[in-house]
Amino acid sequence: MNSSRRENTDLNNFMDTVQGLEDYKLKEIQNIALSHIDFLRENFHFEDLDFFIQNIRPFGSRISGFSKKNSDLDIKIEYTGNAREDDLFNALNDKKAKLKIENIKVDFYPEKIEAWAFPRRGNWATHVSDWRGNWSPEVARNLILRYSKEGEVLLDSMIGGGTTAIEAKILNRNIIYSDVNQEALDRTKKSLGFKVENKSWQRGFKWDSRNLSKLEDNSIDLVLTHPPYVDIIKYSEGKLVDDLSNIHDIEAFCDEMEKVAKEFFRVLKPGKFCAILMGDTRRNKMYQPLAYRVMDRFLKAGLLLKEDIIKRQFNCKATGFWVTKSKESNFLLIMHEHLFVFVKMLK
């Protein structure tokens, strides 16, 4: 992408509304743009362009308050993937695919980024965001689309709020899901009550991730899950002995996660992928790189690291508490997580 385009995308937002579209909230304009891109994708407009939208943001003269009568509305598209910025720019701004909002033309400016950021918690199908610590449906969706094919078998052995199972059903992947918490299993089963136009199946079990003995070796096409971060959130409030979120000691937690990693390695097919989302924590005001310590245990189990994707955190329930603490004790908030993608190499 040429320098003039990149310079434009660096302009800051100054207003909460768009000149000429004062009746629209910024969120509504973002949703219109996203729906337009989704429509183009569904109609094969992008052909082989590989991209996943992370953020949509209006910018430029209609945001800064200095637009002219015929000014276009500039919208920045932050994305991850292998698509080149120039190719995506041309596809998004093709005359045949041009978006207009109330007769105002929209110009899209794609910018490739290296971190994932999903502010939306998901409000389609049966997704809800009231299960603390659940990952965004868009994280699960991106992983499923990138690292699996329709009809393959997925495994999420810490299903929690059911996010992964919902996305697997929508995307025509079969899934085996499990948890030590019966509440999580009941919730997930209920969330899968919607209808889809595919023949995918979903099977739930009350299993401990450290013992997946009911699964055969080399039987899973993609493992993806979001483990607890030690006892930051105690999902069973200490009532379940097998709940990993009861473990406070970091070394002891990593020992148990190594057992999980060994089971994931065993059930995963050679050449297939395993993805886990892990965050870090603090102890006595000092930073504890929990994610990398868990990553090391997965490497020790025999998996190889393909990607370390940095994911921004949003909507953290405890953020307000820690903002105050961070000011009192002079430390930075942890606002990112690590999405590790491992591969089991072919023999």
Phi, psi and omega in degrees: 000138185286166189294327181295321178294317182293323179298319181297322184289350181269000178296147181267155173282137179241339185238158177269354178230168179254126178301129182092346179228045186296339180281354181254137170281155180303322179298322179293321178293319177300318180293324177297315180296317180295318179296322178297315180293320177299319179297317179296321180295317181296335180259022172060029180291330186269358179050245185260018180287125183259106179206148177231122184287130178255327183201146177233126186216117172296146178207184175088202191295326181284346174264322183284345177094015183238031183281156172261173185304318184259015181295140174281164174264120180270131178231125179272132178246109174270131185215160170244162180130184185264355181296137175285146182300318181298316181296318180289324176301313181295321181290318182290330184253017174302137183302326181288341184246015187296134177263136173234140173239111183053046178069008174263122181289144179251129173251126180263138178235095181285142176222121181283133179235164183259348180253152175265139179215116182233087179296328181289135178268355176093121179228020178259168183050233182248021180294134169223159188247024185269000175271111187300133175083002179291149179275157181297141175305332181287334173294309179300317182298314180297318179295315181297316181293323185279324191244013176211170179237160178303139178088351179281169184254125180253159176225127168231106186266005173227066194292332175056241183281357176094006185305311184297320181294320178299312181294322178298318180296315179299320187267013175062043171246141174280146182219138168255121180237149181209168178193158174274349185259114181298328178300319178295319180294318179296318180296317180296315179302317179295321182291342182269015183282359180276160182262145176225160180264054173211175185251026180292153178238157181226129182229125183250144182218151175268089183235153170268132182299341179277353180216092180251041188298340179286346178265139180283157174300145172054046184244352187247137181272332179205127172256130175213133183198164182235091183291165172291159176257087191044230185254029178301317172239117179269099189293326180252010178054036177079005184277335182254122183299323186274002183283116180297337181284002174273348187274122179267321182291125186294317181295319178295321178298315180296325176300317180288324178293332176295323176296321176298314181300320179296322177291319177299316179299317183296315187277342183284138176290145175302138180086358182257177193241154177228125182237131176228144176255121182228145177242176180252179181209182175233146173227125182053041177074357182262142182289131179244111183283066183304317184302314182290330178290322175291319177305317181299325178291326178291323176294321179297330180284350176116353178280153176250144183275117177269316183219145167239096184266125177276126180243128176287145178266140176226157170056038178281123185298328185270001186303316181302317178299314185284336174300314179297314180298320183295326178288321180293321187251003175058061171224160183272148175287147175272111187242022180216161174228167178249125174257099182272132175243115180255160176228143173263113188290150176296145179287000000 
